[in-house]
Amino acid sequence: MKIKLIAPREQREDTLSSPFRLKRVNLPLLAALTPPGHTVTLVDEAFAPDDADQDLDLVGITVMTDVVPRAYDIADSYRRKGVKVVMGGIHPTVLPEEALQHADAVVIGEAEGSWPRLLSDAASGQMQRIYKASKMTNIKGLPTPRRDLFPESKGKSYIPAPVGVETSRGCPNDCEFCSIGRTLGSQYRVRPAQEVIAEIETIDSPYIFFVDDALALNRHEAKKLFSEMIPLKRLWLGQGTVSLAEDVELLRLMKRSGCLGLLIGFESVQKAAQNEVRKIKNLRIDFYEAMRRFHGEGFGVLGAFVLGFDHENRDVFDQTLEFILKSRMDCAELRILTPYPGTRLYDRLLSEGRLFEPDWWLHGYPPDTLLYKPIGMTADELLDGFARLNRQAYSFGAIAKRFFGMTPWKRTLLGCQVYAGMNLATRKRYFKGLSNPQPFA
């Protein structure tokens, strides 16, 4: 069969894309799991548009909730041509019946245990509607992803696109607003360090991004991996919790192994809201000391904050700004709380009658649309505070002030370039987003 695997990207004018692009690992891994005798093409719309005129037998689409309208448009267009479509990823996993309105088959959960069987059924004309593995994937012994199948990206970027690598899977934290535990499992599984090292050695780029949702949660295995990475002389980014800063030895090994920066989920600066977020509930270090340690090792930090938790009050905006500026945070991701399907948050807000639009993802609302009735503050207070925080955190003065969070001699030329690029592009994206209408305000 002639197979195409697609990662959609939203095409709307009101969604200004992030400057950060990542060469994902899921599609190349599926390609590596494809038995011989099939031809596979990979498309990531973050890098190049899809050629919809190709002659194909099967299209696979990975679907996150944020790109549902685009994913369904792609699926519908191929099905009109008589091409079979299969969908997988977080959104079809939590809403398979909805996805089946636009697909011939859906893969629920991890695809490794289902993909070869699905292809065999499709080749014989007996493809089922639902495929679900009987057990969680053993991520030891995974094949090397077929990154050679990715086409050359169109255009140039001032920020290098790192190559995604997976070292672990699953998350035991079960935060109310996150669906990872429900979709990828709450059991934290770690790949053997030698297998990760062997995969990294096949990558011709010096830039790596660890795609783990909870990097280094197993400290012993993480230290082993980072120790073995030191001779490779790669540069890498990753995402993790504030608790990484509790272990100074771990931070030093991360630095020696080539860590340039981290996306850290601070989520909220208010203690009552932190108790809602299990991954920082029992933190043994305060946020300021964590930032001091991250910067002390020379790491850039993209701090992620969610505004609108039930236990937050309207003081959260000034308190968040104070922390961003005083800690000299390199870049801040500021988001209005979104009730994603498949999360306990969505289920609770739905049962409480607080969702303005239960199937909001089908309506194409832009990011940071207020989709529920807040209770810690009014809707206007949340939206006004969010807009003010964006303008203050990304004023030119604030960007310049935060630049000196790390002493200049700890910043490389690349680091300065990324700092300026990320902050100016994020400023443009957030400020444009503030002009989007709020239909439920």
Steps between C-alpha positions, in 0.01 A plus 500: 500500500594863452468664841520864608534608864397860573546736795252788442565863587229762538480730196271773638597867495412544869755236604844653460744211514767459764856559373606173663480198273585143595580206276257262665569136581156335478461489122855374429448234770177382334686485170766282664227269630353461150573151361698464175304516176336837567621847398470779756496878459517739796344847511530751782315818412720696743779461242339444160149487351331175407482395134141381484533377140716196578371152417439329837334199657500607865542828691582508872443825692625575851251730674539735795186681616641838396512397132172305478331723234807480275541125557137432415524714186800299382329170579178597323686612187685169468190291567316686223773370268443144617814481717464318833578714805611393847535739794701470819636717776354654814174636356381184319603300808261692727228558236518206258136516389535864402820428305330211319264750338807611300709181489466137401690382807631636829796385706435542872802560722851398401530386140800266522288196590231569239670647193633182328163325548312803365719505188446128443123547528505804271701316235245217499202736497391399850594805704308527828360824639681489835852382582626489856804322636430240768778635723730798542794514263831371624720787386815291529618383160314757291632534143697803391253759362514550120602864510648462152144509365441859608525735199713810511320786674387803303653834595752588767467570871723697733437232765639155411237226496613230744437131441255333737623204706297301754668367816189416705123481477205542737446727799383411853408855603142495361453877503134593460554705184723242323404184308842334476433255782174391338636468147862385541465342841588598855782247516833672436701290254866567420696396191842343563772765485700304241202497263452876531872557445498276193206694356663837565811380318291446185385867502712732286377818672680635809166615645275262694165548677393241756125467444428327834205648685685448829873506427728339759222393734711190566811679627727195505434411135516865394843546657622189324374629165643850540837360611518285187398796282798715602741363234238553225533879529139567400291803598154431632176639635225330698192549715455410862380600844640754744613206715795442266671783688483303826788280381817702447696196381236439233518861380878483469482181296234657281731794438800279420287293262411810297179642645432853372156563643180360644127552476391497864136472604465746789123509430407744782677723751213476748526224759132407500509443123828307527319244714277431199809417294637179644845522343590807711286432808782355711787703357804516731637818345343840435467645151765770547763253620412270211557783252827592673622142455385471139668827410803407706561211261448730203161357396250718322151456647166522323258515792145380436211659692129424488256772607147432619523214749205488738719580800669801338385854574557819304830570681657217297582728206714746697661215692584313180651812343707559813639146487576518126690827537679432829611154391610644164310224319630459147158450344151450641215297358177659624181305438137521606394166651356276228266209589625232260281195443635193674605693811343495844469878468277468193284237667459710814417826321252315279328344801488839673341663195788746464607428141375760253534259205541127581652417158698823473783342296268457199434873472847627417544736794851647514737424789423666836128525440323489837289183475359465851357705784778581750418519871813650657435822310256628242547430130585866439757500780665189355512635144610851601767366734627257237529778239676732744746227603588428137564867422712551811703179478574558132558875500836591347617617841408169663669301223821701547484466880451124488794458263744548783363209702811307405833675512605597145800265494268203554304587186625365170444684174238239417337559838476874437356436155239259636414736787433791266320287245274323748407813693432722200303231319306412816424867560360529148298178533354585842420860415323392182308240700369769737302648211309176443134520609388327819162358401396399853628797699 
